[in-house]
Amino acid sequence: MAFEPLSQLMRGLTGRFSRDGQNLENAQHMAFLRQMKKEQKQQEELMIPLDQLRFVVVDMETTGFHPEKGDEMISLGAVAIEGGQIQSGDPFYSLVKAGREVPQEIVELTSISDEDLNEAREPSIVLGEFFHFAGKSVLVAHHANHERAFFEQYCRSCFKTPFSHRLLDTSFFYKLVDPQFQQIPLDELCRRLGIANRQRHHAFYDAKATAEICCYYLEKVKAAGCVTLNDLYGKLAQL
């Protein structure tokens, strides 16, 4: 019987241990998300004062708009808000390994290339760390349907669990205060509010700019009589 070359044997063992380690980490993330989902059902976040809610404002860059057709996430950024203020501690940002080439128009838009993603981590690892960062916070995104679609797709494929976080769109805030704004682009909203965005189409800087928008409108909706998310939903239903 021929002996397997040592280098080939070591590569096989390394690959197996790497896969086993990743599977273990995925299982831990799955357990965490399922436990958190149970706890979220018990949390009356709709009735918690806005000042006491922790928001995590999130943005992602992707290869396209349709995860169900194979588009993938290539970066994820997030910033936390507590007490109506952006937290100065460590934010969240990571590149995400993609399984296909990044289209040239996306490279030009985001400055993220295939070479940048060579050393990026797998989506399950990045998302697991993100959900630990977010905890049970209410998520916020600008034009959130994009983020929702990818979170739903990746939670199913990576963790075999549904996406269960509450995810608010910034339009929930600005339509109540500035009803003339209808699906306004992030660039334009920042310009109108005098908010600087250091690097557009970078997940962290877009998340930070969106967080500043969120803080601005949180003060406005509170002045309009919204003490809780339940109040906010009620006023939106009357528009």
Backbone torsions as a table, in degrees:
resi	resn	phi	psi	omega
1	MET	NA	131.1	-179.0
2	ALA	-74.8	139.5	177.0
3	PHE	-84.7	142.3	178.4
4	GLU	-73.2	131.0	177.8
5	PRO	-54.1	143.5	-176.4
6	LEU	-58.5	-42.6	-178.2
7	SER	-62.8	-39.2	179.5
8	GLN	-68.4	-39.7	178.4
9	LEU	-61.8	-44.1	-179.1
10	MET	-65.3	-38.7	177.3
11	ARG	-62.9	-40.4	179.6
12	GLY	-65.0	-43.4	178.8
13	LEU	-64.8	-42.7	179.5
14	THR	-61.4	-43.8	178.9
15	GLY	-63.1	-41.1	-179.6
16	ARG	-65.7	-45.6	179.4
17	PHE	-62.9	-38.4	178.6
18	SER	-62.7	-44.6	179.2
19	ARG	-65.6	-42.3	179.4
20	ASP	-62.5	-41.3	179.1
21	GLY	-63.8	-42.3	179.5
22	GLN	-66.8	-40.3	178.6
23	ASN	-62.5	-39.7	177.8
24	LEU	-64.1	-43.8	-179.8
25	GLU	-64.9	-40.1	176.9
26	ASN	-61.5	-41.4	179.6
27	ALA	-63.2	-38.6	178.3
28	GLN	-66.0	-41.2	177.7
29	HIS	-64.4	-39.3	179.1
30	MET	-61.9	-44.6	179.4
31	ALA	-63.1	-41.6	179.1
32	PHE	-61.9	-46.6	-177.7
33	LEU	-65.3	-39.7	179.8
34	ARG	-67.0	-39.7	176.8
35	GLN	-65.3	-42.3	179.9
36	MET	-63.2	-37.9	179.0
37	LYS	-61.0	-41.8	177.7
38	LYS	-62.0	-42.0	-178.8
39	GLU	-68.8	-35.2	-179.7
40	GLN	-64.1	-32.8	179.1
41	LYS	-64.1	-28.2	-177.9
42	GLN	-88.3	-11.4	-174.0
43	GLN	-90.1	122.9	-179.9
44	GLU	-88.4	65.0	-173.8
45	GLU	-68.2	-23.2	179.1
46	LEU	-64.6	-27.1	-175.7
47	MET	-102.4	0.1	178.3
48	ILE	-78.6	132.4	178.0
49	PRO	-54.0	141.4	-178.9
50	LEU	-55.5	-35.4	-179.8
51	ASP	-64.9	-20.7	-177.2
52	GLN	-101.3	-6.2	178.8
53	LEU	-81.4	143.0	170.3
54	ARG	-97.7	122.2	176.7
55	PHE	-104.9	142.9	170.8
56	VAL	-120.1	114.5	-178.0
57	VAL	-90.9	126.6	-169.5
58	VAL	-126.3	148.5	174.1
59	ASP	-144.4	146.3	176.4
60	MET	-136.5	148.3	171.2
61	GLU	-104.6	140.4	-173.8
62	THR	-137.7	168.2	179.6
63	THR	-80.4	-8.3	-179.8
64	GLY	179.0	-164.0	-173.0
65	PHE	-109.4	2.0	-170.6
66	HIS	-128.9	85.6	-179.7
67	PRO	-62.2	-29.6	179.4
68	GLU	-68.4	-15.3	178.4
69	LYS	-106.1	10.3	175.0
70	GLY	106.6	-3.2	176.2
71	ASP	-66.3	148.4	-172.2
72	GLU	-129.1	156.6	174.5
73	MET	-81.4	137.7	178.6
74	ILE	-120.3	-13.1	172.5
75	SER	-159.0	154.5	-177.4
76	LEU	-143.0	128.9	178.8
77	GLY	-132.6	151.2	-178.9
78	ALA	-154.7	149.9	179.2
79	VAL	-135.3	138.2	-178.8
80	ALA	-95.4	144.3	175.0
81	ILE	-123.0	128.4	174.1
82	GLU	-136.2	137.4	-178.7
83	GLY	60.3	29.5	179.1
84	GLY	75.8	9.4	-177.7
85	GLN	-124.6	141.5	174.9
86	ILE	-68.0	130.6	-178.5
87	GLN	-76.9	136.4	-175.2
88	SER	-87.4	-2.0	178.8
89	GLY	-71.9	-169.5	-176.8
90	ASP	-63.1	123.2	173.5
91	PRO	-80.6	-172.6	178.8
92	PHE	-118.8	131.3	173.0
93	TYR	-155.8	137.6	175.7
94	SER	-158.2	142.4	164.9
95	LEU	-73.8	157.8	-176.7
96	VAL	-130.7	128.6	-179.4
97	LYS	-64.1	133.6	177.9
98	ALA	-108.3	152.9	-178.0
99	GLY	-92.7	-0.4	179.1
100	ARG	-141.6	169.1	-179.5
101	GLU	-65.9	144.9	176.2
102	VAL	-78.1	124.4	179.5
103	PRO	-57.7	147.0	-175.7
104	GLN	-59.2	-37.6	-179.9
105	GLU	-66.6	-28.7	176.8
106	ILE	-76.2	-37.5	175.1
107	VAL	-58.4	-45.7	-179.2
108	GLU	-66.8	-33.8	-178.5
109	LEU	-75.3	-43.2	-171.6
110	THR	-105.3	-13.9	-173.5
111	SER	64.3	20.9	175.6
112	ILE	-104.5	120.9	-177.4
113	SER	-111.1	171.9	175.8
114	ASP	-59.1	-37.1	179.5
115	GLU	-63.0	-38.4	178.7
116	ASP	-62.6	-30.8	-174.8
117	LEU	-91.0	-3.3	-178.4
118	ASN	-57.8	-39.3	-177.7
119	GLU	-102.4	7.7	179.8
120	ALA	-69.9	158.1	-178.7
121	ARG	-87.5	162.0	-179.1
122	GLU	-65.5	150.9	-179.1
123	PRO	-55.0	-40.2	-177.4
124	SER	-62.5	-35.9	179.8
125	ILE	-70.6	-46.9	-179.2
126	VAL	-62.5	-46.5	-178.9
127	LEU	-66.9	-37.2	176.5
128	GLY	-59.5	-44.2	178.7
129	GLU	-67.9	-37.5	178.6
130	PHE	-62.1	-45.2	-178.0
131	PHE	-68.5	-27.5	171.6
132	HIS	-69.3	-39.0	176.5
133	PHE	-63.0	-43.6	-176.7
134	ALA	-74.5	-33.6	-176.0
135	GLY	57.5	-133.4	-179.7
136	LYS	-97.7	17.8	-177.5
137	SER	-64.8	157.3	170.3
138	VAL	-79.3	128.1	179.7
139	LEU	-88.6	149.8	177.5
140	VAL	-135.7	139.6	175.1
141	ALA	-146.8	155.8	175.9
142	HIS	-85.2	122.4	-172.9
143	HIS	54.5	66.1	-165.3
144	ALA	-69.0	-12.8	-179.9
145	ASN	-58.8	-32.1	178.3
146	HIS	-63.4	-53.1	179.2
147	GLU	-62.6	-40.5	-178.8
148	ARG	-59.8	-45.3	-177.9
149	ALA	-59.7	-42.4	-179.0
150	PHE	-73.8	-39.5	176.6
151	PHE	-60.5	-43.4	-179.4
152	GLU	-63.0	-43.8	-179.2
153	GLN	-64.8	-46.3	-176.5
154	TYR	-72.6	-34.4	177.1
155	CYS	-63.2	-39.1	177.6
156	ARG	-66.9	-47.1	-173.4
157	SER	-76.9	-34.9	-175.8
158	CYS	-90.0	-38.4	-169.9
159	PHE	-120.9	-4.0	179.8
160	LYS	55.3	37.8	179.4
161	THR	-142.3	147.3	-179.8
162	PRO	-71.5	154.9	173.1
163	PHE	-73.8	120.0	-170.0
164	SER	-118.7	-1.8	179.9
165	HIS	-71.4	149.2	168.8
166	ARG	-74.9	127.5	-178.2
167	LEU	-124.0	114.0	-179.5
168	LEU	-94.8	146.1	172.7
169	ASP	-94.0	143.0	176.7
170	THR	-58.0	-24.3	178.8
171	SER	-63.5	-23.3	176.3
172	PHE	-59.2	-31.6	-179.3
173	PHE	-88.0	-51.7	-170.9
174	TYR	-74.3	-25.3	177.8
175	LYS	-70.2	-27.0	177.7
176	LEU	-76.2	-39.4	-176.6
177	VAL	-89.0	-42.8	-179.2
178	ASP	-123.9	74.0	-173.9
179	PRO	-61.7	-13.7	177.5
180	GLN	-73.4	-16.9	177.3
181	PHE	-80.2	124.2	178.2
182	GLN	-128.5	109.1	179.7
183	GLN	49.4	50.0	-177.3
184	ILE	-75.3	133.7	179.5
185	PRO	-62.2	154.0	-178.4
186	LEU	-58.6	-42.7	180.0
187	ASP	-57.2	-46.1	-176.4
188	GLU	-68.9	-40.5	179.1
189	LEU	-64.7	-41.6	176.4
190	CYS	-60.9	-42.3	-179.1
191	ARG	-62.2	-44.1	-178.0
192	ARG	-67.4	-30.2	-178.7
193	LEU	-95.2	-2.2	-179.3
194	GLY	71.0	32.3	-179.7
195	ILE	-100.5	126.3	180.0
196	ALA	-83.7	136.9	173.4
197	ASN	-118.5	109.8	-170.9
198	ARG	-62.8	-35.4	-177.5
199	GLN	-150.7	98.4	-179.4
200	ARG	-64.8	144.3	-178.0
201	HIS	65.4	27.9	165.9
202	HIS	-113.4	124.3	-169.3
203	ALA	-57.3	-38.3	-179.9
204	PHE	-69.6	-48.3	-175.8
205	TYR	-69.1	-34.0	174.5
206	ASP	-67.0	-38.5	177.2
207	ALA	-64.6	-40.5	-179.8
208	LYS	-66.3	-43.2	177.5
209	ALA	-63.0	-40.9	178.1
210	THR	-65.4	-35.0	177.1
211	ALA	-64.9	-39.1	177.1
212	GLU	-64.5	-38.8	175.4
213	ILE	-61.6	-44.5	-179.6
214	CYS	-60.7	-45.1	179.3
215	CYS	-62.1	-42.2	178.8
216	TYR	-58.6	-48.1	-175.9
217	TYR	-78.3	-24.6	174.5
218	LEU	-59.6	-42.2	177.1
219	GLU	-64.3	-38.9	-178.5
220	LYS	-68.0	-43.2	-177.9
221	VAL	-71.7	-30.6	175.2
222	LYS	-66.6	-39.8	177.5
223	ALA	-65.7	-25.2	178.5
224	ALA	-84.7	3.1	175.1
225	GLY	102.6	8.2	179.5
226	CYS	-91.2	107.8	178.6
227	VAL	-91.1	-34.2	-177.0
228	THR	-127.6	171.5	173.5
229	LEU	-62.9	-33.4	178.0
230	ASN	-60.9	-40.1	176.3
231	ASP	-63.5	-41.7	-179.1
232	LEU	-61.6	-48.0	179.4
233	TYR	-60.9	-39.8	-179.6
234	GLY	-62.5	-43.7	-179.9
235	LYS	-69.9	-36.0	177.4
236	LEU	-63.6	-35.9	-179.5
237	ALA	-66.0	-20.6	-178.6
238	GLN	-88.8	-9.0	-177.3
239	LEU	-71.8	NA	NA
